[in-house]
């Protein structure tokens, strides 16, 4: 969604309808540029550990932002999945960034048994380190899925709300968005540990009614123990405790903050929904 490519620039999504080529990069001061990497259908991906990957039509490559976005192709791995300490699972690939190799593993959509097959489907993936368990969040579905690549088994983890996204595994816990809430699931037992509704109902004038609204993309802080949670329908960013997921502070930034990244000097780079405006905020002591 939104990730740092170096100490001054962020890769941001294209605006709907934008058919220009190249990756969209924006600096902290708002300067925007495009960098052509791969082909029009290539996608730049950031691993949880920070490595930049390029998903190509014919495979995978590592991207070195410090070397003018030079790419190094990965090789395919033909051995057994259990024989490698995989670093991530992205776009139908198990990835070993340390040794520049990958192995294709496609999740069977029908095996996920979506609550609403006509509309529900995967929205995000995350690998539980040291295992072959893939976390799968789902659109318009009341359960998280855990897919084991060795056995092809699928486990449901019931959630408070319908609709989940943005999975991330941190220190033995799975964190994710659950529409208007944030959830924490134990990565070993798959039990729901904490859940907190972070966005109250809002009034939608176009429909003349109140209803639920989604939160933005949670971001694990690098300088404090907790998560930043932007709220596009409240024009602010909450800071929530990593254990309880309860808010401990907030930044009133205005606009419709949807996703952000944090720089080491306490500056937050924020993109508004629907990705057509940017702003920054300073984290105060």
Secondary structure, DSSP 8 states (H G I E B T S, - for coil): --EESSSSEEE----TT----SEEEEETTS-EEEE--S-TT-EEEE-TTS-EEEEETTEEEEEEGGGTTEEEE-EE--S-GGGS---EEETTEEEETTTTEEEE----GGGG--TTTTT-EEEEEEE-TTSSEEEEEEET-SEEEEEETTTTEEEEEE-SSS--EEEEEETTEEEEEETTEEEEEETTT--EEEEEE-S--EEETTTTEEE-------EE-SSSSEEEEEETTTTEEEEEETTT--EEEEEE--S-EEEEEE-TTSEEEEEETTTTEEEEEE---
